[in-house]
């Protein structure tokens, strides 16, 4: 019985101490959850993609399915992977029957990307990429496309809507030394900030529109925006139609009179993307890479925070149990016996329901607390 | 898709303590971290985009010219959050709502050295309480004692940022080596595991066995006070004279740039840090007789017609045949059907069935009704 009493007294003492030290937070009033969006500007000039490192930053694989682009020779441990490039051809494409090189790979890549990014229709068939994203309305499909899969390192949580720019050289003549940039078009997710679409299994996406950005003669019809691709913001994938390298006579967007289809892959014939039928993914990726003048976008990271408002009333925390608080049985910070006790708050401990310490917040300098002051200390926890 | 709930024996949280080895080598004012050479890039003097001898946080702007750098920014909104480099005054007075405040990468860090020969020594004074606190380890820590008065004696303070050691430097792993023209003239070690940096070599050298300083393991500081001559040769140091421990690491981010043509020393600092990584281990079990069916379209036999019959009062799917993937030795014999799936990934969901993680196996695991597997999933948290 005496042991029980003793334990009970001990419990009582602990209870009094707990009530003295710990103050419960009112979840409704004292805790606020916020979300902050942090962005990064990601510029990737064409010289990183082709030229600067003599393609030592370009990794090709034995499987031949895609090509990886790094921002520095990839044998260096400092190199960062920035994106992958590949090409896909749908079975419904007019080009598909003519494909002689890596036919099944190009089809598989298209289907793989389409089933992940566009999903399935009501019959269970893979949905093809829709030019304007309005699947119910039907309309033109993107059947011959390039894929640019950006690294998660760069896109973070998502590409910031309305910030994506891809500038391509569309001068007709074949070249891999910069001459193709004398005529350029720019692809942007023009309506991304307020006109994005949500009917994709992988999140939101916007339509990429092409406009002329450089060149003396009209490369594209004036004052016209051409839907030439899709940009999946959370997945970080740009789907670019092969029509950006075709003239209008071949079903592309380039000005028929002023600009022929590009010599994308060789010096002979203005075939635009049509010539990809006989080339490997690696060769096609090289050709596209050498026509990239600039890529830039902003990314977004969501920072979630909990803010705990720790309120200290005038009659609380004016005394300390710190051993150094007393000197010779007198409060050290009092000069006269009639002075009210004061304390200096240096940190705030956050405890769980079992009074176990979870986190400590430190003040940059001690805060003087006396019975004539009240404080609300704002403790922010980011995660 | 089936959901299984982890029970308490399926989840473990552990802490892994690791001791990464670090090495700083300093010669003629150049610092080499872990013996990595300084590499120049096509666009920058140092391909990491930070000064030589520094590490780059994130290693983002690799060999990028100025004007083409990745940088962070934040838009001023109702949350009133901004980057740390933006002052409160600039944020409140200059920045309008909707405008952006920008920061910059690359953030960098390296060791540095402070030489104190006068009584003006704010950084040493700031360490007074810390030094006195460790008096229980060794009296050499004492700020003022018979071993010396740190408020007036000449001190060589070497600061190591925590990115280079984690939570603390491991006791007994510190080694400081002092070379002159490639010859080792002195070596210090904390051989007693009490923070004292004791000269242990070369054998028979002046000051061998003496304490030349102390190490603050948790704080990442080395305080060197040894002022005996290690070598008679005059070299370029703080005072241009013989080598002493108070001149150790001369030129390491201390504002001194030893001329390459002048005889100087080279220095090596070796130690192990201590890092703690929390890991969660999860055991996901695929029990006998379960997880033997897939909703993947390819699970069904493609040769079968997957039609439906519909009428005014009915909608009926035709029976679907599962593809028999059992291997047979014979071409003309259909082996007995066995329900078989191939497990390619394990998904982790929270209590609201939100997908929070996916673990993939290197090659799909064949699962039949008479087999049971337990997948061990581990994640650093």
Contacts between the chains, C-beta under 8 A, distances in Angstrom:
chain1	res1	chain2	res2	distance
A	34	B	79	5.5
A	35	B	79	7.8
A	36	B	74	7.3
A	36	B	79	5.2
A	36	B	81	4.5
A	37	B	74	7.5
A	37	B	75	7.2
A	38	B	72	6.3
A	38	B	74	5.5
A	39	B	72	6.9
A	39	B	73	5.3
A	39	B	74	6.7
A	39	B	75	7.2
A	39	B	100	7.9
A	40	B	70	5.8
A	40	B	71	6.8
A	40	B	72	5.0
A	40	B	73	7.3
A	41	B	70	6.5
A	41	B	71	5.5
A	41	B	72	8.0
A	41	B	73	6.5
A	42	B	70	5.6
A	43	B	68	5.2
A	43	B	69	7.6
A	43	B	70	7.1
A	45	B	68	6.0
A	52	B	42	5.2
A	52	B	43	7.6
A	53	B	42	6.8
A	71	B	62	5.4
A	71	B	63	7.5
A	71	B	64	7.8
A	72	B	41	7.2
A	72	B	47	6.7
A	72	B	62	4.6
A	72	B	63	5.5
A	76	B	39	7.6
A	76	B	47	7.5
A	78	B	39	8.0
A	78	B	47	6.1
A	78	B	48	6.2
A	78	B	59	5.6
A	78	B	62	5.1
A	79	B	62	6.7
A	80	B	59	7.0
A	80	B	60	7.3
A	80	B	62	6.2
A	124	B	297	6.5
A	298	B	73	7.9
A	303	B	81	7.8
